[in-house]
Amino acid sequence: MIYVLAALLPPLGLLFNGQPFSAILNVVVIVFCVIFGWIFPVLFLVPSAHAVIAVYMKREDRRHREVVDAIREHGPPPNYPR
C-alpha cells in the first residue's frame, strides 16, 4: 500500500515511510518537474519514481538490519560457510 501512495502522492508516501528529508527533496523535484515537464513530459514521472525507489531502499535496509540483528543474537545458521 505504501508503494501506491508513493506513486500517486510521492511526498506523502515518503513522510508515512519515515523519510522527511526525502519528502522535502521530492517537493523540490516536483516543482522542477512541473516547470520543465511541459517541455519534456517524461519528467512528470521522476518524482514518483524517486519516491518508489526511496521506499524500496528503506524497506530493504530495514530487512537487512533485521537479519543482521538476528545473526548477532542467535549466531549464524547451521552449516554456514566460514
SELUM-574212 format. One record per residue: residue number from 0; residue in three letters; chain; x, y, z of N, C-alpha, C in turn. Coordinates in steps of 0.1 Angstrom, whole numbers, plus 5000, padded with zeros to 4 digits. Layout:
BEGIN
NODE pos code unit   nx   ny   nz  cax  cay  caz   cx   cy   cz
NODE NUM  ALA    A    X    Y    Z    X    Y    Z    X    Y    Z
...
END
This chain:
BEGIN
NODE pos code unit   nx   ny   nz  cax  cay  caz   cx   cy   cz
NODE   0  MET    A 5008 4988 5000 5000 5000 5000 5009 5013 5000
NODE   1  ILE    A 5020 5012 5007 5029 5024 5007 5034 5027 4993
NODE   2  TYR    A 5036 5016 4985 5041 5019 4971 5031 5026 4963
NODE   3  VAL    A 5018 5023 4965 5007 5030 4957 5007 5045 4962
NODE   4  LEU    A 5008 5047 4975 5008 5061 4980 5020 5068 4975
NODE   5  ALA    A 5032 5061 4974 5044 5068 4970 5043 5071 4955
NODE   6  ALA    A 5036 5063 4947 5035 5065 4933 5025 5077 4930
NODE   7  LEU    A 5014 5077 4938 5004 5087 4935 5006 5101 4942
NODE   8  LEU    A 5010 5100 4954 5013 5112 4962 5027 5111 4968
NODE   9  PRO    A 5038 5113 4960 5051 5110 4965 5056 5116 4978
NODE  10  PRO    A 5054 5129 4981 5059 5134 4994 5051 5128 5006
NODE  11  LEU    A 5038 5125 5004 5031 5119 5015 5035 5105 5017
NODE  12  GLY    A 5038 5098 5007 5043 5084 5008 5056 5083 5015
NODE  13  LEU    A 5065 5093 5012 5078 5093 5019 5076 5097 5033
NODE  14  LEU    A 5067 5106 5036 5065 5110 5050 5060 5099 5058
NODE  15  PHE    A 5050 5091 5053 5045 5080 5060 5055 5069 5062
NODE  16  ASN    A 5065 5068 5053 5075 5058 5054 5087 5062 5063
NODE  17  GLY    A 5086 5074 5069 5096 5079 5078 5108 5085 5072
NODE  18  GLN    A 5106 5092 5061 5117 5098 5054 5114 5113 5051
NODE  19  PRO    A 5115 5122 5061 5111 5136 5059 5120 5143 5050
NODE  20  PHE    A 5133 5141 5050 5142 5148 5042 5140 5144 5027
NODE  21  SER    A 5137 5131 5024 5134 5127 5011 5121 5133 5006
NODE  22  ALA    A 5112 5135 5015 5099 5142 5011 5101 5156 5007
NODE  23  ILE    A 5110 5163 5015 5113 5177 5011 5120 5178 4998
NODE  24  LEU    A 5130 5169 4996 5137 5168 4983 5127 5165 4972
NODE  25  ASN    A 5117 5156 4974 5108 5153 4964 5099 5165 4961
NODE  26  VAL    A 5095 5173 4970 5087 5185 4967 5096 5194 4958
NODE  27  VAL    A 5108 5196 4961 5117 5204 4952 5117 5198 4938
NODE  28  VAL    A 5119 5185 4937 5119 5178 4924 5105 5180 4917
NODE  29  ILE    A 5094 5179 4924 5081 5182 4918 5080 5196 4912
NODE  30  VAL    A 5085 5206 4919 5085 5219 4914 5093 5220 4901
NODE  31  PHE    A 5105 5215 4902 5113 5215 4890 5107 5207 4878
NODE  32  CYS    A 5100 5196 4881 5094 5188 4870 5082 5195 4865
NODE  33  VAL    A 5074 5202 4873 5063 5209 4868 5067 5220 4859
NODE  34  ILE    A 5078 5227 4862 5083 5238 4854 5088 5233 4840
NODE  35  PHE    A 5096 5222 4840 5102 5217 4828 5095 5205 4822
NODE  36  GLY    A 5085 5200 4829 5078 5189 4824 5069 5192 4812
NODE  37  TRP    A 5066 5204 4809 5058 5207 4798 5067 5207 4785
NODE  38  ILE    A 5080 5208 4787 5089 5207 4775 5093 5192 4773
NODE  39  PHE    A 5096 5185 4785 5100 5171 4785 5090 5163 4793
NODE  40  PRO    A 5079 5158 4788 5068 5152 4796 5072 5140 4804
NODE  41  VAL    A 5083 5134 4801 5088 5123 4809 5092 5127 4823
NODE  42  LEU    A 5095 5140 4825 5099 5145 4838 5088 5144 4848
NODE  43  PHE    A 5075 5143 4843 5064 5141 4853 5065 5128 4861
NODE  44  LEU    A 5072 5118 4855 5074 5105 4862 5085 5105 4873
NODE  45  VAL    A 5094 5115 4872 5106 5114 4881 5102 5115 4896
NODE  46  PRO    A 5093 5124 4900 5090 5124 4915 5084 5111 4920
NODE  47  SER    A 5076 5104 4912 5070 5092 4916 5081 5081 4916
NODE  48  ALA    A 5089 5081 4906 5100 5071 4906 5109 5073 4918
NODE  49  HIS    A 5113 5085 4921 5121 5088 4932 5115 5082 4945
NODE  50  ALA    A 5102 5085 4947 5096 5080 4959 5095 5065 4960
NODE  51  VAL    A 5092 5059 4949 5091 5044 4950 5104 5038 4952
NODE  52  ILE    A 5115 5043 4946 5128 5038 4948 5133 5040 4963
NODE  53  ALA    A 5130 5052 4968 5134 5055 4982 5126 5046 4992
NODE  54  VAL    A 5114 5044 4990 5106 5035 4998 5112 5021 4998
NODE  55  TYR    A 5115 5016 4986 5121 5003 4984 5134 5001 4991
NODE  56  MET    A 5143 5011 4990 5156 5011 4996 5155 5011 5011
NODE  57  LYS    A 5145 5019 5016 5144 5020 5031 5139 5006 5036
NODE  58  ARG    A 5129 5000 5029 5124 4987 5034 5135 4976 5033
NODE  59  GLU    A 5144 4977 5022 5155 4967 5021 5165 4969 5033
NODE  60  ASP    A 5167 4982 5036 5176 4985 5047 5171 4979 5060
NODE  61  ARG    A 5158 4981 5063 5151 4975 5075 5153 4960 5075
NODE  62  ARG    A 5150 4953 5063 5151 4939 5063 5165 4934 5066
NODE  63  HIS    A 5175 4941 5060 5189 4937 5062 5193 4939 5077
NODE  64  ARG    A 5188 4950 5083 5191 4952 5097 5185 4941 5106
NODE  65  GLU    A 5173 4937 5102 5166 4926 5110 5174 4913 5109
NODE  66  VAL    A 5179 4910 5097 5187 4898 5095 5200 4899 5103
NODE  67  VAL    A 5207 4910 5102 5220 4912 5109 5218 4911 5124
NODE  68  ASP    A 5207 4917 5129 5204 4916 5144 5201 4901 5148
NODE  69  ALA    A 5194 4894 5139 5191 4880 5142 5203 4872 5143
NODE  70  ILE    A 5212 4874 5133 5225 4867 5133 5233 4870 5145
NODE  71  ARG    A 5234 4883 5149 5241 4887 5161 5235 4880 5174
NODE  72  GLU    A 5222 4879 5174 5215 4874 5186 5216 4859 5187
NODE  73  HIS    A 5214 4852 5176 5213 4837 5176 5225 4830 5170
NODE  74  GLY    A 5234 4838 5164 5245 4831 5157 5241 4828 5143
NODE  75  PRO    A 5252 4824 5135 5249 4821 5121 5241 4808 5120
NODE  76  PRO    A 5234 4806 5109 5226 4793 5107 5236 4781 5106
NODE  77  PRO    A 5230 4769 5109 5239 4757 5108 5244 4755 5094
NODE  78  ASN    A 5256 4750 5093 5263 4747 5080 5266 4760 5073
NODE  79  TYR    A 5267 4771 5080 5271 4783 5074 5286 4783 5070
NODE  80  PRO    A 5289 4786 5057 5304 4786 5054 5311 4797 5061
NODE  81  ARG    A 5323 4794 5066 5331 4803 5073 5344 4806 5066
END
